[in-house]
Amino acid sequence: MAQFGYLEKFGIVFLIALLYYVVKSVVNVLYTYIIGPLVNKVDFKSQGRWALVTGSTDGIGKAYARELASRGCDIVLVSRSYDKLMETAAEIEKDFKVETRIVLADFSDADIYEMISKEVADLEIGTLVNNVGVSYKYPEYFLEIADWEKNINTMIKANVVSVTRMTRIVMPGMVERGKGVVINIGSGSSIIPSPLLTVYASTKAYVEKFSEGLEMEYSKRGIIVQCVLPGFVCSNMSGIRRSTLIAPTAKAFVKSAISLVGTTSNTTGYFPHTLFFYVVNSIHSFAPRFSVWLVTRSMENTRRKALKKYKKE
Ligand SMILES: NC(=O)c1ccc[n+]([C@@H]2O[C@H](COP(=O)([O-])OP(=O)(O)OC[C@H]3O[C@@H](n4cnc5c(N)ncnc54)[C@H](OP(=O)(O)O)[C@@H]3O)[C@@H](O)[C@H]2O)c1
């Protein structure tokens, strides 16, 4: 190194650090998405005969219910529409030859938990998917949210209270048996700038923190806890109908996310979403004002279009 000047030495150290960062990131991605899922395969059925999924009659929840049924679990479907529950249960029984049980519950009501607890008291639930969640009808400024009190209460009850209370109902059995899987569906909106989705993103930040603590407390008791933070997925909530690389079908999304159970406890669940959030957060750390301007502009556009549509209707 003696023949190099200070600037050249600095350049060499910088290149070594950059190379280390790139290699570490590539190894991390390879382990998370390829090697991990091959070596850490979780046999869900061996965790307990039943899997319970909240918000399971559509979108991501229904895809989890079907995926777990395809892996041999009997399924408890908890959702708010009786007809959709019956239809989903019949579909799953026919397609996967497993048993199902339905529990009719509206998670915007905080008084449902004693009833749910009784309905599932006799079941050995090895997998719990806390999927139910509600968002804004369209992006909106905090003070302008329509029907403010009702919508905010619903969001907090469905997104925060449900995850906490369902875990309290199901996890004691898991701890007793020394095994089980808890999957909590958060949202990427809690890890990127999310103006005009402030309350929704905040409820999902709770889901992430709750999962982190739960994992620290109960992994040593044999419980696997995973928090999934998706980007856009085709569903009623996102309003996206046609799948693309960045907005996969719920089925494709769940196939990917579920393969990461046992490998990673905090994940977007889907590699293109990881890349997307990485790019957004990199822009945000280089030019925070620009990124906030860009996201706000895009949210305001969506809001404008939605308001126009609602006015027409
Ligand atoms: N889709 C995305 O782009 C996206 C992105 C990030 C995170 N997420 C999260 O992923 C989860 C699932 O979202 P999704 O897009 O699959 O939603 P979705 O297609 O709207 O499906 C939601 C499911 O939950 C049920 N549900 C809604 N409100 C309920 C309530 N109050 N009580 C009981 N059940 C209720 C629905 O039943 P009904 O059919 O009867 O309404 C349906 O089965 C949510 O936690 C969401 O925050 C979604």
The ligand as an SDF file (V2000), in Angstrom:
LIG
                    3D

 48 52  0  0  0  0  0  0  0  0999 V2000
  -53.8060   -6.5780   -1.2510 N   0  0  0  0  0  0  0  0  0  0  0  0
  -52.7390   -5.8370   -0.9910 C   0  0  0  0  0  0  0  0  0  0  0  0
  -52.1920   -5.1820   -1.8920 O   0  0  0  0  0  0  0  0  0  0  0  0
  -52.1730   -5.8060    0.3990 C   0  0  0  0  0  0  0  0  0  0  0  0
  -50.9410   -5.1580    0.5880 C   0  0  0  0  0  0  0  0  0  0  0  0
  -50.3960   -5.1270    1.8570 C   0  0  0  0  0  0  0  0  0  0  0  0
  -51.0260   -5.7470    2.9170 C   0  0  0  0  0  0  0  0  0  0  0  0
  -52.2230   -6.3660    2.7100 N   0  0  0  0  0  0  0  0  0  0  0  0
  -52.8620   -6.9870    3.8810 C   0  0  0  0  0  0  0  0  0  0  0  0
  -53.2430   -8.3120    3.5430 O   0  0  0  0  0  0  0  0  0  0  0  0
  -54.3920   -8.6970    4.2790 C   0  0  0  0  0  0  0  0  0  0  0  0
  -55.4460   -9.2480    3.3400 C   0  0  0  0  0  0  0  0  0  0  0  0
  -55.7440   -8.2620    2.3880 O   0  0  0  0  0  0  0  0  0  0  0  0
  -56.4990   -8.5840    1.0200 P   0  0  0  0  0  0  0  0  0  0  0  0
  -55.9750   -7.6370    0.0260 O   0  0  0  0  0  0  0  0  0  0  0  0
  -56.4420  -10.0380    0.7530 O   0  0  0  0  0  0  0  0  0  0  0  0
  -57.9860   -8.1400    1.4010 O   0  0  0  0  0  0  0  0  0  0  0  0
  -59.3920   -8.5260    0.7250 P   0  0  0  0  0  0  0  0  0  0  0  0
  -59.2070   -9.1110   -0.6160 O   0  0  0  0  0  0  0  0  0  0  0  0
  -60.2130   -7.3160    0.8860 O   0  0  0  0  0  0  0  0  0  0  0  0
  -59.9300   -9.6910    1.6720 O   0  0  0  0  0  0  0  0  0  0  0  0
  -60.1640   -9.4270    3.0040 C   0  0  0  0  0  0  0  0  0  0  0  0
  -60.7850  -10.6210    3.6860 C   0  0  0  0  0  0  0  0  0  0  0  0
  -61.0590  -10.2530    5.0330 O   0  0  0  0  0  0  0  0  0  0  0  0
  -62.4650  -10.3090    5.2640 C   0  0  0  0  0  0  0  0  0  0  0  0
  -62.8550   -9.1820    6.1000 N   0  0  0  0  0  0  0  0  0  0  0  0
  -62.7420   -7.8740    5.8190 C   0  0  0  0  0  0  0  0  0  0  0  0
  -63.2130   -7.1390    6.8270 N   0  0  0  0  0  0  0  0  0  0  0  0
  -63.6210   -8.0170    7.7720 C   0  0  0  0  0  0  0  0  0  0  0  0
  -64.2090   -7.8690    9.0410 C   0  0  0  0  0  0  0  0  0  0  0  0
  -64.4710   -6.6830    9.5500 N   0  0  0  0  0  0  0  0  0  0  0  0
  -64.5220   -8.9850    9.7350 N   0  0  0  0  0  0  0  0  0  0  0  0
  -64.2810  -10.2100    9.2350 C   0  0  0  0  0  0  0  0  0  0  0  0
  -63.7270  -10.4120    8.0370 N   0  0  0  0  0  0  0  0  0  0  0  0
  -63.3980   -9.3220    7.3080 C   0  0  0  0  0  0  0  0  0  0  0  0
  -63.1130  -10.2300    3.9170 C   0  0  0  0  0  0  0  0  0  0  0  0
  -64.4000  -10.7690    3.9750 O   0  0  0  0  0  0  0  0  0  0  0  0
  -65.5280  -10.2550    2.9630 P   0  0  0  0  0  0  0  0  0  0  0  0
  -65.1760  -10.9130    1.6840 O   0  0  0  0  0  0  0  0  0  0  0  0
  -66.7850  -10.7070    3.5690 O   0  0  0  0  0  0  0  0  0  0  0  0
  -65.3870   -8.7640    2.8870 O   0  0  0  0  0  0  0  0  0  0  0  0
  -62.1120  -11.0440    3.0920 C   0  0  0  0  0  0  0  0  0  0  0  0
  -62.2970  -12.4120    3.3000 O   0  0  0  0  0  0  0  0  0  0  0  0
  -54.8510   -7.4440    5.0460 C   0  0  0  0  0  0  0  0  0  0  0  0
  -54.3870   -7.5160    6.3650 O   0  0  0  0  0  0  0  0  0  0  0  0
  -54.1570   -6.3170    4.3080 C   0  0  0  0  0  0  0  0  0  0  0  0
  -53.9400   -5.2130    5.1360 O   0  0  0  0  0  0  0  0  0  0  0  0
  -52.8160   -6.4100    1.4800 C   0  0  0  0  0  0  0  0  0  0  0  0
  1  2  1  0
  2  3  2  0
  2  4  1  0
  4  5  1  0
  4 48  2  0
  5  6  2  0
  6  7  1  0
  7  8  2  0
  8  9  1  0
  8 48  1  0
  9 10  1  0
  9 46  1  0
 10 11  1  0
 11 12  1  0
 11 44  1  0
 12 13  1  0
 13 14  1  0
 14 15  2  0
 14 16  1  0
 14 17  1  0
 17 18  1  0
 18 19  2  0
 18 20  1  0
 18 21  1  0
 21 22  1  0
 22 23  1  0
 23 24  1  0
 23 42  1  0
 24 25  1  0
 25 26  1  0
 25 36  1  0
 26 27  1  0
 26 35  1  0
 27 28  2  0
 28 29  1  0
 29 30  1  0
 29 35  2  0
 30 31  1  0
 30 32  2  0
 32 33  1  0
 33 34  2  0
 34 35  1  0
 36 37  1  0
 36 42  1  0
 37 38  1  0
 38 39  2  0
 38 40  1  0
 38 41  1  0
 42 43  1  0
 44 45  1  0
 44 46  1  0
 46 47  1  0
M  CHG  2   8   1  16  -1
M  END
$$$$
